[in-house]
Amino acid sequence: MYNHKRVLVALDGSASSEAVLRFLLEIAGPLDMTVLLLRVLEPIPPSVIETTRQMVLEDVEGRRRDAEEYLAPIAAALRAKGVTVSWQVRRGRPAEEILAAARDSHVDLIAMATHGRTGVGRLLFGSVAESVLRHAPVPVFMLRQPAAAEAAVEEETAR
């Protein structure tokens, strides 16, 4: 019996992260699933512009507004296809916030696309997807986006 009624979909703002939505559209409606879209904003440390010696601080509210403006049309498109959807914007380390949102929202499944980095790329950049997979309190569905597919998605979106 299929018990995944509440699905958290982690999106990082890239077209490649949205690839998982195509798969979910196929199953969410027929299986009467509720989808929670999540965008995590990683804090940006303060920086100094050397030429003017000015401190540049993160515009937290502006970034939150941008994230909500990013999620709203995605949610609207899902609703138009009969999917029950809500969204959250959280601030913090992506893997930690994805896991916290999964626990707080009592989801049954986490769905996300992964960039599929291996070797040096994974060592240098870490892997949010890997951390989520290792520590998730629920099953995780991952759609791997190889670099070639990722580039094609980005190019298609740019048109």
Salt bridges, closest charged atoms under 4 A:
ASP12 OD2 - HIS115 NE2 3.28
GLU50 OE1 - ARG53 NH1 2.87
GLU58 OE2 - ARG63 NH1 2.45
GLU58 OE1 - ARG91 NH2 2.42
GLU96 OE2 - ARG93 NE 3.52
GLU97 OE1 - ARG90 NE 2.80
ASP104 OD2 - ARG90 NH2 3.27
GLU130 OE1 - ARG122 NE 3.10
GLU130 OE2 - ARG134 NH2 2.85
GLU150 OE1 - HIS115 ND1 3.04
GLU155 OE2 - ARG159 NH2 2.95
